[in-house]
Amino acid sequence: MRFRHWFMGLGSFAILATLFFTDPDKGLMTGMLVMSLAVPVLAVAFAHLARKGLFDYLDLQRVSRRAQDSSVGAGLVFLGVCMVLSALLGLFGRSANAAELPPRAEQYLPILSAEIDARWPNVPQRSYLAGLVHHESGCPALKSKCWNPKSQLKTHREEGAGLGQLTRAWRQDGSLRFDALVEMRAQHPALRDLDWSNVYHRPDLQLRAVVLKVRGDFSALAAVTDRQERLRFADAAYNGGLGGVHKERRACGLQPGCDPQRWHGHVERICLKSRAPLYGNRSACDINRHHVVVVFKDAKLYEGRV
């Protein structure tokens, strides 16, 4: 065992343990990270096996030793093998990534893409909206709900519907606290056909509502000049409300060193939402901050696909 083996092995274990014990989702987020890392490892393994199969007559150890003796020929052979390995790695890597796409996403991504083209063609990051649907509909943990228009989160106080989890909630006395679907219909004539009687059967209108909701919050945050930063603020608003984002930006501006134009490390740290446990050990503040992180991470899966 060389020093690098101990260093890489123990170092990786220490980092993994740290991620696990600080995981706000009790290991779920860490598990997703490990699964995502398994894909390139698998791609490397396939590329290595393919290289050995294609060049079974080639002793790379001998070539490497000759290259170290400044043998130009051996060095060129070694370089050629590296080029083939790189090509195979790219091929297997793309295949592995393609396999990660949730099955229902293939069905609804064209609808989402058409809604983006029609409603918000200059969105800063098209894949973000797919990442938002990915997260809101329960991917990857809830496979039956992932990209499912009938996905539902329902308790005696709250109901979230469909691909974008349009939500209505009730007070403890049973009176309506808010209804995001009704509010969206009032703001956008393009959603006049959407109501609670048909919401689970209209994936097209669900996705239209997602695009219009984020576009509206994005426009309301026009004071944030960087469009990518503004999209992060809009995501926080999608989950926790636009009014809360405005208050947190204002509070950030009152603190030394806090830039209300930036999310990460700035407004992100100024959470004015409840810190009381809401779902398990997670508070409304925890959920909102985690939402921004995980949605933009999920968006990477859909780059170039929407």
N, C-alpha and C positions, 0 to 999 in steps of 0.2 A: 504493500500500500504506500503510494507516494503522498507527499504533503498535499498536493492538489486534490487528491481523492478525499482526504480528511477534511480539507478546507471546504470543498464544494458540498460534500455530504452533510457534514455537521452544520455548515452555514445554511444550506437549504432547509434542513430540519428545524433550525432555530427560527428562520423566517416564517416557515409554515406554521410552527407552533404559535408564534406571535400573532399571525393573521387569524388563527383559529380562536385564540383566547380573547381577541379584541373584536371578533365578528359580531355585529349587532343582530345578525340573523341566526345565532347559535350554530354556526358551522355551514349554513346553506351557501352563503356568499363564498366562503373558502372552498367548498366543494365545487362550486361553479368554476372558480379559478383553476383548481386542479384539473377539472375536465377540459377546460380550454387549453391548458398546457399539454395535455395528453395528445392533442391533435398534431402539433408539430413534432412531438416525439415519435408518434406513429409514422408520420411522413418521412422522418429521417430513417427509421428502421426499414421501411419499404424501399427507400432510395438506396440504402446500403445493400440490401439483399439483391436489388436489381443490378447494382453495379457489380457485385460479385458474380451474378449469373452471366452478365455480358462479358466480363473480363476474367473468367475463371482461370485463364492461362497466365495471368499477370500477377507477379509477386510484388505487391506494393512496398513491402519492407525492403526488398532488394533494390527496387527503384529509388526508394527514399535514401538508402545508404549511398547509392551511386550519385544521387543528386547532391548529397552533402559533400561529395568529393569533387564538386563542380563539373559534373558530367552534363553537358548541354543537352544531349539526347535524352538522358533519363529525366532531366528537369522538364523537357517538353512533353514527354509521355505523362509525367505526373500532372502537369498543367492540363493536359487534355482530359485526363480522368476526372480532375476537379470540375471541368466545364460540363462533362456529362453528368456528374453527380449533382451539380447545381441545377441542370435542366430537369433531371428526374425529381429532385426535391420540389421544384416549382410545380411540376405536373401533379405529384402526389398531394402537395399542399393544397392546390386548388380543388382537387377532387374531395379531399377531406373537409375543406371548408364548405363546399357545396352541399355536402351531406348533412351539415348542421342545420340547414334551414327547416323550420317546423313545417310539417306536411300541409297544413291549411294555409300557411303563408303564401304558397304558390298560387292558391286560388284567389286570395284577396289582395295581393300586392298590385296586380294590374288595376284594380278598382281604386286603390289608394293612389297609385301613380296618376290615374286620370283625374282624380279629385285635386291633386296637387297642381297639375297642369291647368285645370280650370279655375281654381280658387286662389292659388298662391304659387305661381310659377317661379317667383324670385326668392323662395324660401332659402335661408342661408345653408341649410343642410337637409336634403331630402331624406336621407337615411334616418335622421332623427325621428321623423314621424312614424316610421316603421318600428324603430326601437321603442317608441312610446306605446304603440299598440302591443308590441311584444311583451312589455312589462305589465301594462294594465290588464291584459287578458290572462295573465297568470303563467306565462312562460318563464323558465322551463319547468318549474316545479309542478304545476297543475296541467298535465298534458291534455286532459280532456277539455280544459277550458282555453288552452293556448290557441290564439287566433280563431276562437269560436265565437260567432255573433251571439250565441246564447249563454255566453259566460256571465255568471251572476254572483255578486257578493251581497247576501241579504241577511240582515238581522232584524230584530224588532224595532230598531231605531234607524236603519239605513238600508238603502238598496242601490247597488251599482250595477249598471247594465251594459253588456256588450263589449265590443272591441276597445272602446275608449272609456268604459266604466262611467257613463253618464250617471250622476248620482242625485238621489233625493233623500232627505233626512228629516226625522221627526223629533220634536222635543219630548221630554219625559211625560208630559201630559197628553201626548198624542197629536198635538198640532204640528203643522208642517213648518220645519225650520228653513229649508231651502229646497229648490227643485231646479237643478242645472239644465234639465231637458227643456222645461217650460221657458226658462230664461233664454236659452239658445234660440228657441223658436221665435220668441218675441224680437230678438235682435236680428235674425237672419231669415228673410222670406224663403230662401232656398231650403229651409228645414220645416216648412209649414206642414208637410205630410208626415212628419215624425211625431209620434206621441207614445204614451206608455202602453197603449193597446197593441202597437205593432213594432215597438223598438227592437225586440229580439228577432224579428223576421226581416229587418231592413239593414243588412250590413253596409249597403251603399250609403245610406243616410247616417249610419253610425260613423263611418269613416269621414264623411263630409263634415260632421259635427266636430270630429277631432281636428281636422285641418282648420276649420273656421275658429274654433276655440283658441288654438295656439296662435293663429294669425292675429286674432283680436287682442290677446294679451301682449303679443310681440309689438303690435302697433301702439298699444297704450304705454309701452315702455320706451318710446322713441327717444327719451333723454339719454338712454344708454347708447353711446355712439358706436361701439364695437358690436357688430351684428351677431357674432358668435357668442359673446358674453350676454347679449340681450336674449338670445335663445335659451340660455341657461336660466336667466331670470324668468322667462316665460314658462319654462318647465316647472320651476318652483311654484309659479302662479297656478299652473294647471292642477297641481296636486293640492296646494294649500290656500289658494285664493289670491287674486291680484292685490287686494287691499293689504294683506299681510306683507307682500313683497314691498309695496310702497312704504309701509311703516318701518320695515327692517332696513331699507335703503336710507331712510331719513335718520334712523338711529345710528347707522354706520357712519354717516356723514358727521355726526356729532362727536365721534370718538377719534382721538389722534391716531394717525396711521391707517385708518380704515377708509378705503376708496369705494364709494357707493356705485362706481361704474364697473366694479369687478366682483365676480361671484366667489371664485375659489380663494380662500384665505382672507376674504374681506367680509362681504355681506353674509356669506355662508356661516361665519362665526357668530353673527348677531341674530340668534333665533328668538323671536318673541312668542312663539307658539307654546302650547302647553307641554310641560315636561312630565306630566303624570302618565303612568303606564296606560296604554290604550289597547294594544293588541299584544298579549304576552308581556314582555318587559320593554316594549317599544312605545315611545311617546309620539305625539303628533309631530314634535320637533325632529325626533329621530327619523320618522318615516319620510318627512319632507326632504331632509338633507340627503338621505339615502336614495330617494327618488331621482334626484338630479345626477348622482354618480352612476347609478345602475342603468338609467335610460340611455345616457350617452355611451356607456359601455356596450349595451345591447345594439345600439345604432351601428356599430362597426360591422356587425354581422350582415347588415343590409346595404353596405356601401356598394354602389354600382348596380343595385338590383331593383331600385324603385325610382 
